[in-house]
Amino acid sequence: MPLQSVCGIIVFLSVCLISFTPPCDGGNILVFPVDGSHWINMKILLEELHARGHSMTVIRASTSWYIPEKSPLYKSITLEMDEGLENFFDIYLQEHMRAQREGASALTFFKLTKDFLSMISKAHLMWSEALVQIFDDERMIQSLKDSQYDLVLTDPAIAPGVLLAKYLKLPMVLNVRWITSGEGHFAIAPSPLSYIPVPGSGLTDKMNFIQRVKNMLFYSIILFQQKFMVGPCYDTICNKYIEGGCDIISLLQEADIWLFRSDFVFEFPRPTMPNVIYIGGFQCKPAQPLPADLEEFVQSAGEHGVIIMTLGTLVNALPKEVADEIASVFAKMPQKVIWRHKGERPSTLGNNTLIVDWMPQRDLLGHPHTKVFVAHGGTNGVQEAIYHGIPVLGIPLFFDQYDNLLRLQERGAGKIIQLGDVSGRSFEQGLSDVLHQDSYTQNMQRLSCLHRDQPMTPMDQAVFWVEYVMRHKGAPHLRTEAYKMPWYSYYCLDVLLLLLTATTVLLLSTLAIFRFLCCRSRRKTKTKQH
């Protein structure tokens, strides 16, 4: 065959291949994340979006703990901020742990709660001031508009991303479990307090009368926090920069898609909405091989297996006396122990315990030699434990950790020891129960099977819905319009009032007619008698 003909065929086939290749249009996403452990979740999602050809711009603070200015995943916009909250946060955590350990009075816990709310208010205030910087910088606003973003992806635990999406009139996707005050479901879905526990209450979905009273009180705290501590931080911005004004809860309810970092293997059943997409465990992946030295240590455990312990990214060390108690229990165990601990080395540490500054948690949880996970109850750790089927001995410290561990304990897949109750005896008993009672492992493996039995992985769900919003320029058809209704219309109190009024008028009219007829009858009777 002549060379010219061969070249022609090759060109023809190349054109055909190009023609039949499905188009892959990368989107342009503006990301407004929250720092700390929230960034870990956001970064995992950004990695997947980047791998699928999307370009991203991340807005970060100059005082950011974890969000780097330069990254192969994204471009960044850095906002100058005078101070961060890291030091204040560390002090709060230490005081909170000390109060739990020492069995402090109600007055002390009231002070800690006040300090925490003050810290949260300060964070909102700082970010609202940073948002004003953006709105008052004409060049930055014009640059954001010229970038032609397809959507805003934000974590609504802090509200600036929500306000910016509204200002730029862009579709909005929330990477969410927590909002500015409490858990996200309470802002968007019907949430009967009779069986839906409020975060922080330490309750399950089975409540007696006293527990329902407690649940109502905790819900009132959330309303107070939003109304008087969070909302005012943003009211001025809403009135000045957002056409027609706004409030944060209504803006959240306008979001197109809620990528909710939970699922009903972990969460108690509850009402939900069509634009809430459950991606619990989206960060979980199959375990990768361990580094050689760590693998050698794990293999040396033999049939007894390995216990791993970590308290997450925010806590480097427990109080010294607690660490010593735990280390002494570990030293008695036939298992090998890998413990992420950055504080002072416990004096009672045994030869079977390896202290590390960092551990490949996911890969250790997925290792066949791992028997128990001793953890603080952070959402990521709990979901990874479910994914890999490893029972948990939990020592909750603060925030949502007790509630997370309570959900495992209710399902028989974990056990809780309060920090104030940790002693050599209680820790040894708890560890022995989770290690040697088969029900813990069996129940956790059942949860693992339920979690994995899905038509799409949680990560594929997340990416699909982000791309769905980009393709359709929003998803208003999935969003309820209930948030535009006044509260008395939402609960049909106006209808009820109308029906009661109509019924009352009808009854009174009927009564008046009967009374009139009776009176008339009596008059006729008297007339005849005369």
Summary of the structure (lengths in Angstrom):
residues: 530
radius of gyration: 29.4
end to end distance: 133.8
largest distance: 134.6
contacts: 1617
relative contact order: 0.09
helix: 54%
strand: 12%
